[in-house]
Amino acid sequence: MRIGITCYPTYGGSGVVATELGKALAGRGHSVHFISYAMPMRLTGFQDNIVYHEVEMANYPLFDFPLYTLALASKMVEVARYEKLDLLHCHYAIPHATSAYLAKQILGDHIKIVTTLHGTDITLVGLEPSFLPIMKFSIVESDGVTAVSRFLKEKTQTNYGIEKEIEVIPNFIDTSVYKRKDSDKFCLKGISGGQKVLVHTSNFRPVKRVTDVIRIFNEVQKKVQSVLILIGDGPDRSQCEMLCREFGIQEKVRFLGKQVELVPILSTADLFLMPSQSESFGLSALEAMACEVPVISSSVGGLPELQVHGQTGFIAEFGDVDRMARYAIDLLTNPQKHALFAKAARSRAMEFESSKIIGQYEQYYERVLAGK
Ligand code: GMT
């Protein structure tokens, strides 16, 4: 197949899923064309049948706001025409599904559109009155729609009053890459062997509740010799740094900023924290689980579809910092229990092995192209 993939190229789960999907599809012999405003962060290395097409933005003094949706639609038309694409696969509905709809109006019915819903495109941004009608229209007009969890499928159908069939295809992980390595090879400055390592990674948006991560760790460090590693960056980072100073735990918390290579860091971890307010899937929790790191998370969204309470980690109501801290202390002070959880986390992650899930996307594409 000849597939166009559009995603956000930045640090974030939807872009990671789109890029890893494209790379895996290319590995299976498909021609893959990425269309975005910048090179997707994970699109590293050379693969013969992957081409990246950059959306160029024309500037004109009259345009107070960039017209990206239109420029993207034009680029989709150009790439689809000259590369003879069979389908356009949009990751994160806003504005990609709308651009694809416009492109299809120009190209004709032979090109098919698949839209994958990832999270806040449905649960937050798409619900804004200024976007809602176009979001609903763009989803309904896609030839195929997938969601990364059952939770997200149901939210889409109820929030937007959409009866359209939505296929649930969960996120995936390459467990041959994401596996625990000898952590001695990666020595985090200032961390001694006796200290437990707690990790959180996110885009530091309010929805991730990173301040709850700090609060949980503040309780944990009173009982367990430990450090907290925070990966990523975003609007809440300064507030988090301030909170660490307020609690006087700044020496025990490391802000590593954005990182591309997570395996060496996850390989030092004893626990992963994800106390989000909303999480349609929780890809970073899956990455941790694949590296044998149990997860303490909130019970929101698709998280209970990923992790098994009492086996791969623990789940608590979002905002219940005390309970999450108690769960963390329990696991960190009970080595036998921790070892069982670490093993269970890895086996659960294997159920999301990329080779299984990529096939589901291929089959779905075939169904959409056959008009079924
Ligand atoms: O929806 C977002 O906040 C952005 C998006 C991203 O690009 O990081 O994250 C969502 O998609 C990921 C990949 O499918 C999921 O693992 C995340 O759970 C989801 N985030 C939320 O639902 C908050």
Residues whose N, C-alpha, C, O or C-beta is under 5 A from the ligand:
A	BS01	GMT	G12 G13 S14 G15 H118 G119 T120 D121 V148 S278 E279 S280 F281 G282 L283
